Amino acid sequence: MTEPGRRAPSGGWRTATVAGVRRPVPRGVELRLDVADRVEHLAGQHYVVRLTAEDSYTAQRSYSVASAPGDPLVELFVERLDEGEVSTYLADVVEPGDELDVRGPIGGWFAWDGARPALLVGGGTGIVPLVAMVRTARELGRTDLLRIAVSTRTLAELPYAGELLAAGALVATTREAHGLRTAGRLTAADLVPLCERGQTAYVCGSAGFAEAASQLLVGMGIPAADVRVERFGPSG
């Protein structure tokens, strides 16, 4: 298990064997990878997956890790994009027993070490690194350190929905009502009750979501230096 306060580790290219494939939501696949000589990661880090065609053409994309450091396997969640060279292969073709080239863990700015209080704000599949943080907190017995708010079009489209709800996440659905909450985006009224002194805010989602959410937090009085943002989107 990763020690709280540890510096973010990094790893080079490895061979990963696909140990499990699951499709829990439409247009998404959860991959469980057995990575040779794995370097233990911190929650919030990511891996690069590289594919090589028979003509030696290569394509690679980055995917956040959903698993906690103590998990013997690396879990990635991949959103299937219709024009995605890598995501379509991972979602439609990959089967248990296949081998993939991966590099990781990567990244230090967005990593959570399990030692400090954090406010987690995610949109859509941007919740994946936040799930790793939730799982890490559970491993360490420090779920009290986290407050969570996520946004999704519908609950059926949200990866790890049950796990996030069990962790006490506030879930805002923009295309349907959820519980007593009408359809709508996350607002300051949603987030203010989750804010505590000394928190670091971790915001992950599409460029538009990340910009709006980070501005919302700063507007609420959270210092910009305490807001860490990870944006994702299709590669050019």
C-alpha positions as CSV (number, residue, x, y, z in Angstrom):
1,M,0.0,0.0,0.0
2,T,1.2,3.5,-0.8
3,E,2.5,5.5,2.1
4,P,0.7,8.8,2.6
5,G,2.9,11.7,1.6
6,R,5.0,9.7,-0.9
7,R,6.2,11.4,-4.0
8,A,4.4,10.4,-7.2
9,P,6.2,7.4,-8.8
10,S,6.7,6.8,-12.5
11,G,7.3,3.8,-14.7
12,G,8.5,3.0,-18.2
13,W,7.1,0.7,-20.9
14,R,5.8,-2.6,-19.7
15,T,3.8,-5.6,-21.1
16,A,0.3,-5.9,-19.7
17,T,-1.8,-9.0,-19.9
18,V,-5.6,-8.4,-20.0
19,A,-7.0,-10.2,-17.0
20,G,-10.6,-9.0,-17.3
21,V,-12.9,-7.1,-19.6
22,R,-16.2,-5.7,-18.5
23,R,-18.7,-3.3,-20.1
24,P,-20.7,-1.8,-17.2
25,V,-22.1,1.2,-19.1
26,P,-23.0,1.9,-22.7
27,R,-19.9,3.1,-24.7
28,G,-17.5,2.2,-22.0
29,V,-15.2,-0.7,-21.2
30,E,-13.4,-1.6,-17.9
31,L,-10.0,-3.3,-18.4
32,R,-8.2,-5.2,-15.7
33,L,-4.5,-5.5,-16.5
34,D,-1.7,-7.6,-15.0
35,V,1.3,-5.3,-15.6
36,A,4.7,-7.0,-15.6
37,D,7.1,-5.5,-13.0
38,R,4.4,-3.0,-12.1
39,V,5.4,0.3,-10.3
40,E,2.8,1.1,-7.6
41,H,0.9,4.2,-8.5
42,L,-0.8,7.0,-6.6
43,A,-4.5,7.7,-7.1
44,G,-5.0,10.3,-9.9
45,Q,-2.2,9.0,-12.1
46,H,-2.6,7.5,-15.6
47,Y,-1.2,5.0,-18.0
48,V,-0.5,5.3,-21.8
49,V,-1.7,2.4,-23.9
50,R,0.1,1.9,-27.2
51,L,-1.1,-0.1,-30.1
52,T,1.1,-1.3,-33.0
53,A,-0.3,-2.3,-36.4
54,E,1.2,-5.0,-38.7
55,D,2.7,-2.2,-40.8
56,S,4.4,-0.8,-37.6
57,Y,2.0,2.2,-37.4
58,T,1.5,3.1,-33.8
59,A,-1.2,5.0,-31.9
60,Q,-1.3,5.7,-28.2
61,R,-3.7,7.3,-25.7
62,S,-3.7,8.1,-22.0
63,Y,-6.2,6.6,-19.5
64,S,-6.6,7.3,-15.9
65,V,-6.2,4.5,-13.4
66,A,-9.4,3.5,-11.5
67,S,-7.8,1.0,-9.1
68,A,-6.2,1.7,-5.7
69,P,-2.5,1.2,-5.2
70,G,-3.1,-2.0,-3.2
71,D,-5.0,-3.7,-6.0
72,P,-2.7,-6.3,-7.7
73,L,-4.1,-5.3,-11.1
74,V,-4.3,-2.0,-12.9
75,E,-7.8,-1.0,-13.8
76,L,-8.5,1.4,-16.6
77,F,-11.8,2.7,-17.8
78,V,-12.0,3.5,-21.5
79,E,-14.8,5.6,-23.1
80,R,-15.5,4.4,-26.6
81,L,-15.2,7.2,-29.1
82,D,-16.4,6.5,-32.6
83,E,-13.4,8.0,-34.3
84,G,-10.9,6.8,-31.7
85,E,-8.1,4.7,-33.0
86,V,-7.3,3.3,-29.6
87,S,-10.6,3.3,-27.8
88,T,-12.5,1.4,-30.4
89,Y,-9.9,-1.4,-30.4
90,L,-9.9,-1.5,-26.6
91,A,-13.7,-1.5,-26.4
92,D,-14.5,-3.8,-29.3
93,V,-11.6,-6.2,-29.8
94,V,-9.5,-6.7,-26.7
95,E,-10.2,-10.0,-24.8
96,P,-8.8,-11.6,-21.7
97,G,-5.3,-13.0,-22.4
98,D,-4.4,-10.3,-24.9
99,E,-1.2,-8.4,-24.3
100,L,-0.9,-4.6,-24.5
101,D,2.1,-2.2,-24.4
102,V,1.6,0.2,-21.5
103,R,3.6,2.9,-19.8
104,G,3.0,4.2,-16.3
105,P,2.2,5.4,-13.8
106,I,2.5,8.9,-15.1
107,G,1.7,12.3,-13.5
108,G,2.2,14.0,-10.2
109,W,0.2,17.2,-10.2
110,F,-3.2,15.5,-10.0
111,A,-2.1,12.7,-7.7
112,W,-3.6,12.3,-4.2
113,D,-1.4,10.7,-1.5
114,G,-4.2,9.8,0.9
115,A,-3.0,12.2,3.6
116,R,-4.9,15.4,3.0
117,P,-8.6,16.3,2.8
118,A,-9.8,16.6,-0.7
119,L,-12.9,17.8,-2.6
120,L,-13.4,15.6,-5.7
121,V,-15.5,17.1,-8.6
122,G,-15.9,15.0,-11.7
123,G,-17.9,15.1,-14.9
124,G,-18.8,12.1,-17.0
125,T,-15.8,9.7,-17.4
126,G,-13.7,12.3,-15.6
127,I,-14.8,10.5,-12.4
128,V,-12.3,7.7,-13.1
129,P,-9.2,9.1,-11.3
130,L,-11.6,10.2,-8.5
131,V,-12.8,6.6,-8.1
132,A,-9.1,5.6,-7.5
133,M,-9.0,8.2,-4.8
134,V,-12.2,6.8,-3.2
135,R,-10.7,3.3,-3.3
136,T,-7.4,4.6,-1.8
137,A,-9.2,6.3,1.0
138,R,-11.1,3.0,1.7
139,E,-7.8,1.1,1.8
140,L,-6.3,3.6,4.2
141,G,-9.4,3.8,6.4
142,R,-9.6,7.5,5.7
143,T,-12.9,8.0,3.8
144,D,-13.5,10.9,6.1
145,L,-10.9,12.9,4.1
146,L,-13.0,13.0,0.9
147,R,-16.1,15.0,-0.2
148,I,-17.4,14.1,-3.7
149,A,-19.6,15.7,-6.3
150,V,-20.1,14.4,-9.8
151,S,-22.1,15.3,-12.9
152,T,-23.5,13.0,-15.6
153,R,-26.1,13.2,-18.3
154,T,-28.0,10.2,-16.8
155,L,-27.2,7.8,-13.9
156,A,-27.1,4.9,-16.4
157,E,-24.2,6.5,-18.2
158,L,-22.1,7.1,-15.1
159,P,-19.3,4.6,-14.6
160,Y,-18.9,3.3,-11.1
161,A,-22.2,5.0,-10.1
162,G,-23.0,2.5,-7.3
163,E,-19.6,2.8,-5.8
164,L,-19.7,6.6,-5.9
165,L,-23.2,6.7,-4.3
166,A,-22.0,4.3,-1.6
167,A,-19.2,6.7,-0.9
168,G,-21.7,9.5,-0.3
169,A,-21.2,11.4,-3.6
170,L,-23.6,14.1,-4.6
171,V,-24.7,13.2,-8.1
172,A,-26.1,15.9,-10.5
173,T,-27.8,14.5,-13.6
174,T,-28.3,17.0,-16.4
175,R,-30.9,15.1,-18.5
176,E,-33.1,13.6,-15.8
177,A,-34.2,14.1,-12.2
178,H,-32.2,12.2,-9.6
179,G,-33.9,11.7,-6.2
180,L,-35.2,15.0,-5.0
181,R,-32.9,16.9,-7.3
182,T,-34.2,18.2,-10.6
183,A,-32.1,17.9,-13.8
184,G,-29.3,20.4,-13.9
185,R,-25.6,21.2,-13.7
186,L,-23.6,21.3,-10.5
187,T,-24.0,24.7,-8.7
188,A,-22.3,26.6,-5.9
189,A,-25.3,25.6,-3.7
190,D,-24.4,21.9,-4.3
191,L,-20.7,22.4,-3.6
192,V,-20.7,24.8,-0.6
193,P,-21.8,22.2,1.9
194,L,-18.9,19.9,0.8
195,C,-16.2,22.5,1.2
196,E,-13.9,22.4,4.3
197,R,-10.9,24.4,5.3
198,G,-7.6,22.9,4.1
199,Q,-9.0,20.9,1.2
200,T,-7.4,20.5,-2.1
201,A,-9.9,20.3,-4.9
202,Y,-9.5,17.8,-7.7
203,V,-11.5,18.6,-10.8
204,C,-11.6,16.2,-13.8
205,G,-13.8,16.1,-16.9
206,S,-14.1,17.5,-20.4
207,A,-12.5,20.9,-21.1
208,G,-15.8,22.7,-20.8
209,F,-16.7,21.0,-17.6
210,A,-13.3,21.4,-16.0
211,E,-13.3,25.2,-16.8
212,A,-16.8,25.8,-15.5
213,A,-16.2,23.7,-12.3
214,S,-12.9,25.3,-11.5
215,Q,-14.3,28.8,-12.0
216,L,-17.2,27.9,-9.7
217,L,-14.8,26.7,-7.0
218,V,-12.6,29.8,-7.2
219,G,-15.7,32.0,-7.2
220,M,-16.7,30.3,-4.0
221,G,-13.5,31.4,-2.4
222,I,-11.3,28.4,-2.8
223,P,-7.7,29.6,-3.7
224,A,-6.8,28.9,-7.3
225,A,-3.6,27.2,-6.0
226,D,-5.7,24.6,-4.2
227,V,-7.7,23.6,-7.3
228,R,-6.0,20.9,-9.4
229,V,-7.6,20.3,-12.8
230,E,-7.3,17.4,-15.3
231,R,-8.9,17.8,-18.7
232,F,-9.6,15.1,-21.1
233,G,-10.9,14.9,-24.7
234,P,-10.3,13.3,-28.1
235,S,-6.8,13.6,-29.5
236,G,-6.2,15.4,-32.8
